Amino acid sequence: MDANFYQHADKLKRVRTTSLVTLVLACAFVTSASAQHIPSPTTPTDITPPVGNSAFLVGHAFGTQGYTCLPTSDGGTAWNPTARPEATLFANVFGHLVQIITHFASIDANPNDTAPKPVSLGGNATWQSSFDTSKVWAVADGHIDAGTDASCPNAGSIQCLRLRSIGNQEGPTGGRLLANTTFVQRLNTKGGAVPTTSCSVGQTQLVPYTADYYFFRADQ
């Protein structure tokens, strides 16, 4: 057999090995996240979830905050955050970075009793598990400016937030990783702040940011 056959076979073996390792790490992560609490971060009262809620999951996010240039009342222009952040969240599992959650905007498909009525057709902040596709929708109900606390130390960055769940949904096969999430915290933000450049009406810009997202659920 020629060398191409052996090269293809070797490449296929490496892909299968990598996929198997990823699957094993994912299973280990889901099992751990489902069974354990993690230390809740120390944060100011304005962004601390109420007593009776504990952190069970944290992911480090790499994403962007979208801005659009709009006219101002004085005839000028200014950047406005007209698009919600989008990000991918990762966790360190036995020394390997594993994608765990995607963050985007979508319509709340399963609103709870505290959800705004009517449901916003503009979409809400959404986090979806990369493992079982369970979801949580949330709205911000507390914030602090970056650079004002050790939990949000990077001045000039996007705000740190507490977000309250307004809806949850299991995955299509019953996955529940995010199905019981009550609150989400966005901490340790870096970047993502409104651009300081001048702009023309209609112009858009995506500003990169990183952050840590902590997920909370009610104590059992």
C-alpha positions in Angstrom: 0.0 0.0 0.0 1.2 3.5 -0.7 2.3 6.1 1.8 -1.0 8.1 1.4 -3.0 5.2 2.8 -0.9 5.1 5.9 -1.0 8.9 6.3 -4.8 8.9 6.1 -5.1 6.0 8.5 -2.8 7.8 11.0 -4.8 11.0 10.7 -8.0 9.2 11.2 -6.6 7.5 14.3 -5.5 10.9 15.8 -9.0 12.4 15.1 -10.7 9.4 16.8 -8.3 9.6 19.8 -8.9 13.4 20.1 -12.7 12.9 19.9 -12.6 10.1 22.5 -10.5 12.3 24.9 -12.9 15.2 24.4 -15.9 13.0 25.1 -14.3 11.5 28.3 -13.5 15.0 29.5 -17.0 16.3 28.7 -18.6 13.4 30.6 -16.3 14.0 33.6 -17.1 17.7 33.6 -20.9 17.2 33.4 -20.8 14.6 36.2 -18.8 16.9 38.4 -20.9 20.0 37.6 -24.2 18.1 38.3 -23.0 16.8 41.7 -21.0 19.6 43.3 -21.0 23.2 44.4 -18.1 25.5 43.7 -17.0 28.3 46.0 -19.2 31.3 45.4 -17.2 34.5 44.6 -17.0 37.4 47.0 -18.9 40.3 45.4 -20.6 43.5 46.3 -24.2 43.3 47.4 -25.5 44.8 44.2 -24.4 41.8 42.2 -24.5 39.0 44.8 -27.3 36.4 44.4 -29.7 36.2 47.3 -29.0 33.8 50.2 -30.1 30.3 49.3 -28.4 30.2 45.9 -25.0 28.6 45.4 -22.6 28.6 42.5 -22.3 25.2 40.7 -20.5 26.1 37.5 -18.0 28.6 36.1 -16.9 29.2 32.6 -14.3 31.6 31.1 -15.7 33.5 28.2 -14.2 34.8 25.0 -16.6 37.0 23.1 -17.7 40.3 21.6 -20.0 43.2 22.5 -21.7 44.8 19.6 -22.2 48.6 19.1 -24.0 50.6 16.5 -23.5 54.3 15.8 -26.7 56.3 16.2 -27.6 60.0 16.0 -27.8 62.0 19.2 -30.3 64.7 20.2 -27.7 67.4 19.7 -27.1 66.5 16.1 -24.0 64.4 16.8 -23.4 60.6 16.8 -22.6 58.1 19.5 -21.9 54.4 19.9 -24.8 52.4 21.5 -24.8 48.8 22.7 -27.5 47.7 20.3 -26.4 44.0 20.2 -26.1 41.7 23.2 -22.8 40.0 23.9 -22.0 36.8 22.2 -19.4 34.4 23.7 -18.1 30.9 24.0 -17.4 29.6 27.5 -14.6 27.2 28.4 -13.6 25.2 31.5 -10.3 23.6 32.5 -10.9 19.9 32.9 -7.8 18.0 33.9 -5.5 20.5 32.2 -7.5 20.6 29.0 -9.8 23.5 27.9 -13.2 22.2 27.0 -16.0 24.2 25.5 -19.0 24.0 27.9 -21.5 26.8 27.0 -22.4 29.2 24.2 -23.8 32.7 25.0 -26.0 34.6 22.6 -29.4 36.3 22.4 -32.7 34.4 21.7 -36.4 34.6 22.5 -37.3 33.1 25.9 -39.0 29.9 24.9 -40.0 28.8 28.4 -40.6 31.9 30.6 -40.9 31.5 34.3 -43.2 33.5 36.7 -40.7 36.4 37.0 -40.2 36.9 33.2 -41.3 40.2 31.7 -44.7 40.1 30.0 -45.0 40.1 27.1 -41.9 38.1 26.2 -39.3 40.4 24.4 -39.2 39.7 20.7 -35.8 41.3 20.7 -34.4 38.3 22.5 -32.8 37.9 25.9 -29.4 36.9 27.1 -29.1 33.1 26.7 -26.7 30.5 27.8 -26.9 27.0 26.2 -25.0 23.9 27.4 -22.6 22.5 24.7 -23.2 19.0 26.1 -27.0 18.6 26.6 -28.4 21.9 25.0 -30.2 22.8 28.2 -30.7 26.6 28.5 -31.2 29.5 30.8 -32.5 33.0 29.8 -31.7 35.9 32.1 -32.0 39.7 32.5 -29.6 41.9 34.4 -30.9 43.1 37.8 -27.6 44.4 39.3 -24.3 45.9 38.1 -21.0 47.5 39.1 -18.6 49.4 37.0 -15.3 47.7 36.1 -12.4 48.8 38.3 -14.5 49.3 41.5 -14.1 45.9 43.2 -11.6 43.0 43.3 -14.3 40.8 41.5 -14.3 43.3 38.6 -10.8 44.8 38.6 -10.2 46.0 35.1 -11.1 49.7 34.8 -12.5 50.8 31.4 -14.0 47.4 30.7 -17.6 46.3 30.3 -19.6 46.2 33.5 -19.9 43.2 35.8 -23.4 42.0 36.3 -25.9 39.9 38.2 -28.5 38.4 36.0 -31.7 36.8 37.2 -33.2 33.7 35.4 -36.4 34.5 33.5 -36.7 31.0 31.9 -35.0 27.6 31.8 -35.3 24.7 29.4 -34.1 21.1 29.5 -32.3 19.6 26.5 -34.3 17.5 24.0 -33.2 14.3 25.7 -33.7 15.6 29.2 -30.4 17.3 29.8 -30.5 19.5 32.9 -27.0 21.2 33.2 -28.5 24.7 33.1 -32.2 23.8 33.6 -32.2 24.8 37.3 -30.0 27.9 37.0 -31.4 30.8 39.1 -28.8 33.5 38.7 -25.7 34.2 36.5 -22.8 36.5 37.4 -20.5 38.1 34.9 -17.2 38.9 36.7 -13.6 39.7 35.9 -14.5 41.5 32.7 -11.7 42.7 30.4 -12.5 44.7 27.3 -15.9 45.1 25.6 -16.4 48.7 26.6 -18.0 51.3 24.3 -15.6 52.5 21.5 -14.0 55.9 22.0 -13.6 56.6 18.3 -15.9 58.9 16.3 -18.4 57.2 14.1 -20.9 57.6 11.3 -24.6 56.7 11.6 -25.2 53.1 10.9 -21.7 52.0 11.5 -21.2 48.9 13.6 -18.3 47.6 15.7 -17.7 44.4 17.6 -15.4 44.9 20.7 -13.7 41.8 22.1 -14.0 40.9 25.8 -13.3 38.2 28.2 -15.1 37.4 31.5 -15.9 34.7 34.0 -19.5 33.6 34.2 -20.7 32.0 37.4 -23.9 30.0 37.4 -26.1 29.6 40.5 -28.9 27.3 41.6 -31.2 27.1 44.6 -29.8 25.2 47.5 -31.3 21.8 48.0 
